[in-house]
């Protein structure tokens, strides 16, 4: 189980607003189905929420995705659909401690793959504008086009200096472009 200091909801939301991630502090067994978070976190993460446990190594292959089965806001206990293999916590190694983040967003952009190539998905491009753009709190699935320059899931193309543009608290899943 991992633990955090007992913060109030407002303290928690200021430290961990929706879409943020939390570093794993401590885990006491090799495989667990329940994790302990603050009651404030348990109120935010409901049953059905998918969470990402980031890799404890430099390889993304070691990441784990689990679904919350139940959440007790009184105790801060969250039950997961499958056990998690013991990842590295802050107690084990400060640089490789995993982070836990919610993958779900209310707005989802989900692209179909190209009929001839699974590595070709959707593409959002903002062309030639210095007007501020705001993309926040969305889930983007199967976007990006592998091997095609500039075909990223989200691409600001020749948009000049646009200090009012903001891209935050988004989730990009199953990206086909890593450029």
C-alpha positions in Angstrom: 0.0 0.0 0.0 1.1 3.6 -0.5 0.4 6.5 1.8 0.2 10.2 1.7 -0.1 12.8 4.4 -3.8 13.5 5.4 -4.5 16.6 3.3 -7.8 18.4 3.1 -9.6 18.4 -0.2 -8.6 21.9 -1.0 -5.0 21.1 -0.2 -5.2 18.0 -2.3 -6.8 19.8 -5.3 -4.2 22.5 -5.2 -1.4 19.9 -5.1 -3.0 17.3 -7.4 -5.7 18.9 -9.6 -7.7 16.7 -11.9 -5.4 15.3 -14.6 -2.3 15.4 -12.4 -0.3 12.4 -11.2 0.9 11.2 -7.8 4.3 9.6 -7.0 4.1 6.3 -5.2 5.5 6.7 -1.7 5.5 3.2 -0.3 4.3 -0.3 -1.2 4.6 -3.1 1.3 4.1 -6.3 -0.8 4.9 -7.8 -4.2 1.4 -8.0 -5.5 -1.6 -6.0 -4.2 -5.1 -5.4 -5.3 -5.8 -2.5 -2.9 -3.8 0.7 -2.6 -4.1 3.4 0.0 -4.4 7.0 -1.0 -5.7 10.1 0.8 -9.5 10.2 1.3 -9.5 13.2 -1.0 -7.9 11.2 -3.8 -10.4 8.3 -3.2 -13.2 10.8 -3.7 -11.8 11.9 -7.1 -11.1 8.4 -8.4 -14.3 6.4 -8.8 -15.0 2.8 -9.8 -14.5 2.3 -13.5 -11.6 4.8 -13.6 -8.6 3.5 -15.4 -5.3 4.4 -13.8 -1.8 4.2 -15.1 1.1 3.1 -12.9 4.1 4.4 -14.8 7.2 2.3 -15.5 9.8 1.9 -12.7 12.4 1.5 -15.4 13.4 3.5 -18.5 11.2 1.2 -20.6 7.5 2.0 -21.1 6.9 -1.7 -21.4 6.9 -1.9 -17.5 3.9 0.4 -17.1 0.7 -1.1 -15.7 -2.9 -0.1 -16.4 -5.6 -1.1 -13.9 -9.3 -0.3 -13.4 -10.7 0.9 -10.0 -13.3 -1.6 -8.7 -14.2 0.3 -5.6 -13.2 3.4 -3.7 -13.7 4.2 -0.1 -13.5 8.0 0.5 -13.5 7.5 4.3 -10.4 5.3 4.4 -8.7 6.2 1.1 -8.6 2.6 0.0 -8.9 1.9 -3.7 -9.5 -1.7 -4.9 -8.1 -2.6 -8.4 -9.3 -5.2 -10.9 -6.0 -7.0 -11.0 -3.0 -7.1 -8.7 -0.1 -4.8 -9.4 3.4 -6.2 -9.4 5.6 -4.5 -6.9 6.8 -1.4 -8.5 9.6 0.9 -7.2 8.4 3.4 -4.6 10.0 6.6 -3.2 11.1 4.4 -0.3 13.0 2.1 -2.8 14.5 4.7 -5.2 13.7 8.4 -5.5 14.5 8.7 -9.2 12.5 5.6 -10.4 9.5 5.9 -8.1 6.4 5.2 -10.2 3.6 7.7 -10.6 -0.1 7.0 -10.6 -2.4 8.9 -12.9 -6.0 8.7 -14.1 -6.4 7.9 -17.8 -10.0 8.8 -18.2 -11.4 12.1 -19.5 -15.0 13.0 -20.2 -14.2 14.1 -23.8 -12.6 11.4 -26.0 -11.3 11.8 -29.5 -10.9 8.2 -30.9 -9.6 7.8 -34.4 -10.0 4.7 -36.6 -6.8 3.2 -38.1 -6.2 3.5 -41.8 -7.6 0.4 -43.5 -4.2 -0.3 -45.0 -1.9 0.6 -42.1 -2.6 0.3 -38.3 0.1 2.8 -37.6 -1.8 5.6 -39.3 -4.3 7.3 -37.0 -5.9 10.6 -36.5 -4.2 14.0 -36.5 -5.1 17.3 -34.9 -3.2 20.2 -36.5 -3.5 23.9 -35.6 -2.3 25.8 -38.8 -0.7 29.2 -39.1 -2.3 31.1 -36.2 -0.9 33.2 -33.3 -4.4 33.2 -31.7 -4.3 31.3 -28.4 -5.6 27.8 -28.5 -6.8 25.9 -25.4 -6.8 22.1 -25.4 -7.5 20.8 -21.9 -8.8 17.7 -20.2 -9.4 15.5 -23.3 -8.5 11.9 -24.0 -6.9 11.3 -27.5 -6.8 7.7 -28.7 -5.1 6.3 -31.8 -3.8 9.6 -33.1 -0.5 10.2 -34.8 0.9 8.7 -38.0 4.0 6.6 -37.6 6.9 7.5 -39.9 5.3 10.7 -41.2 7.0 13.9 -40.2 4.7 16.4 -38.4 1.8 14.0 -38.0 1.7 14.1 -34.2 -1.4 13.5 -32.1 -1.5 17.3 -31.5 0.6 19.6 -33.8 0.9 23.4 -33.8 2.2 24.0 -37.4 3.9 27.3 -38.0 1.8 29.0 -35.4 4.3 31.7 -34.6 4.6 33.0 -31.1 1.4 32.1 -29.3 1.9 32.6 -25.6 -1.8 32.3 -24.8 -2.0 28.7 -26.2 -2.4 26.0 -23.5 -2.3 22.2 -23.8 -2.7 20.6 -20.4 -4.3 17.7 -18.4 -4.8 15.6 -21.5 -4.2 11.9 -22.1 -2.7 10.6 -25.3 -3.2 6.9 -25.6 -2.0 4.4 -28.2 -0.1 7.1 -30.1 1.2 6.1 -33.4 3.9 8.8 -33.5 6.7 9.3 -31.0 8.5 12.1 -32.9 
